[in-house]
Amino acid sequence: MVTIMRDKSNESVVVIGGGIAGIQAASELGAMGFHVYLLEKEPSIGGRMARLNRIFPTNESAISILEPKMQALSSSGSKNVELITYAEIVDIRGSAGDFEITIERKPRYVDMNKCTGCQRCTEVCPVELPDGYNENLGTRKAIYIPHARAVPRCAVVDMENCLRFYANGGESEKCHACIDACEYNAIDFTPQPEPVEKRIEKLRAGAVIVAVGSATYDPEPDNDYGYGLLDDVITTMEFERLTAPDGPTGGTLIRPSDCREPMRVGFINCVGSRDVRKNVYCSGGVCCMENIKNAILLKEKRPDVRCYIFYIDIRAVFRGYEEYYTRARELGIRFIRGRPGEVMKNEAGNLVIRVEDTMKGVVRNIEVELVVLGTGFVPGADIERLAEMLNIPVADDGLFQERHSRAGPVDTDRGGIFIAGTAAGPKDIAFALIQGSSAAARAASTLFSLPSPGRHHPQ
């Protein structure tokens, strides 16, 4: 086991999670002069925002806003922020002013100092796998770069599916396509004295910011509205990737069953939210606005498409959101108040949404060609484990609990540990950015208040 110690505890902050809230917090602290370790379990930073097509209510490209922030934290962009990607947290100990965070780096089998991101290795790799970045609607190789604007832009080997490892249950030299294709000798499968995946590093920091994000509700286990059974029932995130220019269809919305462009699309709000059988809480109005945004973008691109939005209540709570909702109605998007009972396939191969229209007091059967489920926020797989390591509570919704919703919205019950972004409750991008900045300010305040005679204060 290789153990590396880093000790700058009085002037360092560990930010856990490389989504938009974590990126904002790291940027703010780095600009103040603090040393920041930005930890991300995936091969690239960016989080969910990196997979969005556009953002509401401005309809701006999500990646055009996110990419400059990611690049600013790259090795050449910020001397104070150290990106540690593809790493898991093993243990957290200590208290405000002196935390010890133990991390385990997962092996990339690619030298980050040599890899140029040319992707010659991916072009020759014979293995094709579902691409998680594209919500499994496209494919990737066993050696891959997560997406075109990944930071760091470095390939990573999926060890579980690489032919070199998969054959005979261990390393095999039968496949060396990527090695032969790499002009920079960046790919290295040489066995280490200790397994690379067991390389341990210990970081010392005075404060910790937790911005691990959340997950979206998965409708497949219960086949909500036929998801998983009916090909043309998709989720919001799948819609995002199908309409993104860098998505599997180049930005053309098609329905999975026959690859035709749908002419009638139904959007169902609150799937996995505001449901006593699933999650009783609202997902911050994000589902409402996501479906409205996607319907607007579709209608503006193809005015002849009929769009229906099925809702319980429309929660347009921030500046510009009500006007956005009004814009949708002016475009001819039809809002039907009622939670659908079921989605069925008819003889023509289309889908029928059965719903009680509570505004008119009648049951309606609306025929569409594609159904989009507005899935809500749920806790990510790591939250429970992190909460136990950090010794901070989670709320009834399974997400991290703030110390006080009004007096301490980014503080936790444990001094020196702060929370930001959707890990602390459902919220939109603007709110997540605000919390990232707020958590950075609270962490800086904590470090400045630490009793340490003669300690240098970052400028």
C-alpha positions in Angstrom: 0.0 0.0 0.0 1.3 3.4 -1.0 0.3 6.2 1.4 0.9 9.9 0.5 0.3 12.5 3.1 -0.6 16.1 2.2 -0.5 18.6 5.1 -1.8 22.2 4.5 -4.7 21.8 6.8 -5.0 25.5 7.9 -5.1 26.8 4.4 -6.8 23.9 2.6 -10.4 22.9 1.8 -11.6 19.6 0.4 -14.6 19.9 -1.9 -16.3 16.5 -2.4 -18.1 16.4 -5.8 -17.2 18.0 -9.1 -20.7 19.1 -10.2 -21.7 22.8 -10.7 -22.0 23.5 -7.0 -18.6 21.9 -6.2 -16.9 23.7 -9.1 -18.3 27.0 -8.0 -17.1 26.4 -4.4 -13.6 25.4 -5.5 -13.4 28.4 -7.9 -14.3 30.8 -5.2 -11.9 29.4 -2.6 -9.1 29.2 -5.1 -9.6 32.8 -6.0 -9.3 33.7 -2.3 -5.9 32.0 -2.3 -6.8 28.8 -0.4 -5.5 25.4 -1.6 -8.5 23.3 -2.7 -8.7 19.6 -3.3 -11.6 19.0 -5.7 -12.6 15.3 -5.4 -14.7 13.6 -8.1 -15.5 9.9 -8.3 -16.1 10.0 -12.1 -13.2 10.4 -14.6 -14.4 14.0 -15.4 -15.9 16.8 -13.5 -19.1 18.5 -14.6 -21.8 16.4 -13.0 -25.4 16.3 -14.4 -25.1 19.7 -15.9 -22.6 18.4 -18.4 -25.3 16.1 -19.8 -28.0 18.8 -20.2 -28.7 20.3 -23.6 -30.0 23.8 -22.6 -31.0 25.4 -19.3 -34.2 27.2 -18.3 -35.4 29.9 -18.4 -32.8 31.4 -20.8 -32.5 28.4 -23.2 -28.7 28.9 -23.2 -26.4 26.0 -24.0 -25.6 24.2 -20.7 -22.1 23.2 -21.7 -21.2 26.7 -23.0 -21.8 28.0 -19.4 -20.2 25.0 -17.7 -17.1 24.4 -19.9 -15.3 27.7 -19.1 -15.8 27.0 -15.4 -14.3 23.5 -15.8 -11.4 24.7 -17.9 -10.6 27.3 -15.3 -10.0 24.5 -12.8 -7.8 22.5 -15.1 -4.1 22.1 -14.3 -3.2 25.1 -16.3 -6.1 27.2 -15.3 -5.8 27.4 -11.5 -2.7 27.0 -9.4 -4.7 26.7 -6.2 -7.2 24.0 -7.2 -6.0 20.4 -7.4 -8.3 18.2 -9.4 -8.5 14.6 -8.1 -10.8 12.7 -10.4 -11.7 9.0 -10.5 -11.2 8.7 -6.8 -13.3 7.4 -3.9 -13.4 8.6 -0.3 -12.5 5.9 2.2 -12.5 7.6 5.5 -12.9 11.1 7.1 -11.6 11.9 10.5 -10.8 15.0 12.6 -12.6 18.3 13.3 -12.7 21.9 12.0 -9.2 23.0 11.3 -7.7 19.5 11.1 -9.6 17.0 8.9 -7.9 13.9 7.5 -9.6 12.6 4.4 -8.4 9.2 3.1 -9.0 8.7 -0.6 -8.5 5.7 -3.0 -7.6 6.5 -6.5 -9.0 4.1 -9.1 -6.6 3.1 -11.9 -7.0 4.7 -15.3 -4.3 2.7 -16.9 -3.5 5.8 -18.8 -0.8 8.3 -17.9 -2.5 11.7 -17.5 0.7 13.5 -18.2 1.1 11.8 -21.6 -2.4 11.4 -22.9 -3.4 14.1 -25.4 -7.0 13.1 -25.7 -6.6 12.2 -29.4 -8.9 9.2 -29.1 -6.9 7.0 -31.4 -7.2 4.3 -28.7 -11.0 4.5 -28.6 -11.2 4.2 -32.4 -9.4 0.9 -32.5 -10.9 -0.7 -29.3 -13.1 -3.6 -30.4 -15.4 -3.5 -27.3 -18.7 -1.5 -27.4 -20.7 -0.8 -24.3 -23.7 1.3 -23.3 -22.6 4.9 -22.8 -23.7 6.3 -19.4 -23.0 9.9 -20.5 -25.7 9.4 -23.1 -28.1 7.7 -20.7 -27.2 4.3 -22.4 -28.7 5.5 -25.7 -25.4 5.4 -27.4 -22.2 3.3 -27.1 -18.7 3.8 -25.9 -15.5 1.7 -26.0 -13.7 -0.1 -23.1 -11.1 2.7 -23.3 -12.9 6.1 -23.6 -13.0 9.8 -22.8 -16.3 10.5 -21.0 -17.3 13.2 -23.5 -15.9 15.8 -25.9 -15.4 18.5 -23.3 -14.3 16.3 -20.4 -11.9 17.8 -17.8 -9.4 16.3 -17.5 -9.4 15.3 -21.2 -7.8 12.0 -20.6 -8.8 8.4 -21.5 -9.7 5.8 -18.9 -9.9 2.0 -19.2 -13.0 0.2 -18.1 -11.2 -2.6 -16.5 -14.3 -4.8 -16.0 -15.0 -4.9 -19.8 -11.5 -4.5 -21.3 -10.6 -7.7 -23.2 -7.1 -7.6 -21.7 -8.6 -8.1 -18.2 -11.8 -9.8 -19.0 -10.3 -12.8 -20.7 -9.7 -15.7 -18.3 -10.8 -13.5 -15.3 -7.5 -11.7 -15.2 -4.9 -9.9 -17.2 -4.3 -11.3 -20.6 -2.1 -10.0 -23.4 -4.4 -11.1 -26.2 -5.7 -7.6 -27.0 -3.2 -4.7 -27.4 -5.1 -2.6 -29.9 -5.1 0.5 -27.8 -1.4 0.2 -26.9 -0.4 -0.1 -30.5 -2.5 2.9 -31.5 -1.1 5.2 -28.9 1.8 7.3 -30.3 2.6 8.7 -26.8 3.0 5.5 -24.9 0.4 6.7 -22.4 -1.3 3.3 -21.9 0.3 1.2 -19.2 -1.0 -2.2 -18.0 2.3 -3.1 -16.3 1.4 -4.7 -12.9 2.5 -2.7 -9.9 4.1 -4.1 -6.7 0.8 -3.3 -5.0 -2.5 -3.2 -7.0 -2.9 0.3 -8.4 -6.6 0.4 -7.2 -5.3 0.1 -3.6 -3.2 3.3 -3.8 -4.2 5.4 -0.8 -3.7 9.1 -0.3 -4.4 11.1 2.9 -5.4 14.8 2.6 -5.3 17.3 5.4 -7.7 20.2 5.4 -9.3 22.7 7.7 -12.8 22.5 6.1 -14.9 20.2 4.0 -17.6 21.1 1.5 -19.9 18.3 0.4 -21.4 18.8 -3.0 -21.9 15.3 -4.3 -25.2 16.0 -6.1 -28.1 13.6 -6.2 -29.6 11.1 -8.5 -32.8 11.1 -10.6 -35.7 8.8 -9.8 -35.5 5.5 -11.8 -38.9 4.5 -13.1 -37.8 1.2 -14.4 -38.1 -1.1 -11.3 -41.8 -0.3 -11.0 -42.3 0.3 -14.7 -43.9 3.7 -14.1 -46.1 4.6 -17.0 -44.7 1.6 -18.9 -41.1 2.7 -18.7 -38.9 -0.3 -19.4 -41.8 -2.1 -21.1 -42.8 0.5 -23.8 -39.9 1.6 -25.9 -41.3 5.1 -26.5 -41.5 6.0 -22.9 -38.3 7.9 -21.9 -37.1 10.1 -19.1 -36.2 13.7 -19.1 -32.5 13.0 -19.1 -32.9 10.7 -22.0 -34.8 13.5 -23.8 -31.9 15.8 -23.0 -29.3 13.5 -24.6 -31.5 12.9 -27.7 -31.8 16.6 -28.3 -28.2 17.6 -27.5 -25.9 18.4 -30.5 -23.3 16.0 -29.0 -25.9 13.3 -28.3 -26.3 9.9 -30.0 -28.6 11.4 -32.7 -26.8 14.7 -33.3 -29.7 16.6 -31.7 -32.6 15.0 -33.6 -35.4 13.8 -31.4 -36.4 10.3 -32.5 -38.6 7.8 -30.8 -36.7 4.6 -29.9 -39.1 2.1 -31.4 -38.8 3.1 -35.1 -36.4 6.1 -35.1 -39.1 8.4 -36.5 -39.4 12.0 -35.4 -42.6 12.1 -33.2 -45.3 14.6 -34.1 -47.2 14.3 -30.7 -45.3 14.3 -27.4 -46.6 14.0 -23.9 -44.6 15.3 -20.9 -45.6 13.9 -17.5 -44.6 15.9 -14.4 -43.8 14.7 -10.9 -42.7 11.1 -11.7 -41.2 9.9 -8.5 -42.1 13.1 -6.7 -45.2 14.2 -4.7 -46.3 10.6 -4.5 -47.1 9.0 -1.1 -45.9 5.6 -2.6 -42.6 7.0 -3.8 -41.3 10.3 -2.5 -43.8 12.8 -0.9 -41.6 15.8 -1.5 -41.6 18.2 -4.5 -38.3 18.3 -6.5 -38.1 22.0 -6.2 -40.1 22.8 -9.3 -37.2 21.6 -11.4 -39.3 18.8 -13.1 -42.0 21.3 -14.0 -39.5 23.7 -15.6 -37.5 20.9 -17.3 -40.5 19.6 -19.1 -41.7 23.1 -20.0 -38.2 24.0 -21.3 -38.0 20.8 -23.4 -41.5 21.4 -24.8 -40.6 25.0 -25.7 -37.4 24.0 -27.4 -39.2 21.3 -29.4 -42.1 23.6 -30.4 -39.7 26.4 -31.4 -37.7 24.0 -33.6 -40.8 22.2 -35.1 -44.0 24.3 -34.7 -46.1 21.5 -36.1 -45.4 19.2 -33.2 -48.2 18.9 -30.6 -46.9 19.0 -27.0 -49.0 18.1 -23.9 -47.8 18.7 -20.4 -49.6 16.7 -17.6 -49.2 18.3 -14.2 -50.5 18.5 -10.7 -49.5 22.1 -10.1 -47.0 24.2 -12.0 -44.4 25.5 -9.6 -42.6 28.4 -11.4 -41.1 30.0 -8.3 -38.1 32.1 -9.4 -37.5 35.2 -11.5 -38.5 34.6 -15.1 -40.1 31.3 -14.5 -43.7 32.5 -14.7 -43.0 34.3 -17.9 -41.4 31.1 -19.2 -44.6 29.2 -18.4 -46.6 31.9 -20.2 -44.3 31.6 -23.2 -45.1 27.9 -23.4 -48.8 28.5 -23.5 -48.4 31.2 -26.2 -46.6 28.7 -28.3 -49.6 26.4 -28.1 -48.3 23.8 -25.7 -51.3 22.2 -24.0 -51.4 21.9 -20.2 -53.7 19.2 -18.8 -54.1 19.3 -15.0 -54.1 15.8 -13.6 -51.8 12.9 -12.8 -52.1 10.3 -15.5 -53.4 6.9 -14.5 -51.6 4.8 -17.1 -49.9 4.8 -20.5 -51.0 2.1 -23.0 -49.9 1.1 -26.5 -52.6 1.1 -29.1 -53.0 -0.9 -32.3 -51.3 1.8 -34.4 -48.2 1.5 -32.3 -48.7 4.8 -30.6 -49.2 5.5 -26.9 -52.4 6.5 -25.2 -52.2 8.6 -21.9 -55.3 8.0 -19.7 -55.8 10.9 -17.4 -58.5 12.6 -15.4 -58.6 16.3 -16.5 -59.4 17.9 -13.1 -60.0 21.3 -14.7 -62.9 19.9 -16.8 -63.9 16.9 -14.6 -63.6 14.4 -17.4 -61.4 11.4 -18.2 -59.4 11.8 -21.3 -57.4 9.5 -23.6 -54.6 11.4 -25.3 -52.8 9.7 -28.1 -49.1 10.6 -28.5 -46.1 9.1 -30.2 -43.6 9.7 -27.4 -43.9 10.1 -23.6 -41.3 11.9 -21.5 -41.3 11.3 -17.8 -40.2 14.3 -15.6 -38.3 12.3 -13.0 -37.6 13.9 -9.6 -34.5 14.1 -7.4 -33.6 11.2 -5.1 -30.5 10.6 -2.9 -27.4 9.3 -4.7 -25.9 6.0 -3.9 -23.0 7.6 -1.9 -25.0 9.9 0.4 -25.8 7.4 3.2 -22.2 6.2 3.3 -20.8 9.7 3.3 -23.3 10.8 6.0 -22.0 8.1 8.2 -18.3 8.9 7.6 -19.0 12.6 8.1 -21.2 12.1 11.0 -23.8 14.5 9.7 -27.6 13.9 9.5 -29.8 13.3 6.5 -33.3 14.7 6.2 -36.5 12.7 5.7 -36.0 12.9 2.0 -32.6 11.1 2.3 -30.6 14.1 1.3 -28.2 16.0 3.7 -29.8 18.0 6.4 -28.7 21.6 6.9 -28.2 23.0 10.4 -31.1 25.5 9.9 -33.0 26.1 6.7 -32.9 29.9 7.2 -30.1 30.7 9.7 -27.6 28.1 8.4 -28.6 26.8 5.0 -25.1 25.5 4.0 -23.9 24.6 7.5 -24.2 21.2 9.1 -24.4 20.1 12.7 -20.6 19.4 12.6 -18.3 22.4 12.6 -16.1 22.8 9.5 -18.3 20.7 7.2 -20.7 22.5 4.8 -23.1 21.3 2.1 -24.1 22.7 -1.3 -26.1 21.8 -4.3 -28.7 19.1 -4.8 -27.1 16.9 -2.1 -28.8 19.3 0.3 -32.2 19.2 -1.4 -33.7 19.6 -4.9 -32.8 22.9 -6.6 -32.0 24.4 -10.0 -28.6 25.4 -11.4 -28.8 29.0 -10.2 -29.6 28.0 -6.6 -26.8 25.4 -6.7 -24.3 28.1 -7.8 -25.5 30.3 -5.0 -25.0 27.6 -2.5 -21.5 26.7 -3.9 -20.5 30.3 -3.3 -22.1 30.5 0.1 -20.4 27.2 1.2 -17.0 28.6 0.0 -17.5 31.8 2.1 -18.5 29.8 5.2 -15.4 27.5 4.7 -13.1 30.5 4.3 -14.6 32.1 7.4 -13.9 29.0 9.4 -10.3 28.9 8.3 -9.7 32.5 9.0 -11.1 32.1 12.5 -8.8 29.2 13.4 -6.4 30.0 16.3 -3.0 29.6 14.7 -0.4 32.3 15.6 1.5 33.6 12.7 -0.5 31.7 10.1 -0.4 33.2 6.7 -3.8 34.4 5.5 -4.4 33.9 1.8 -4.7 37.1 -0.2 
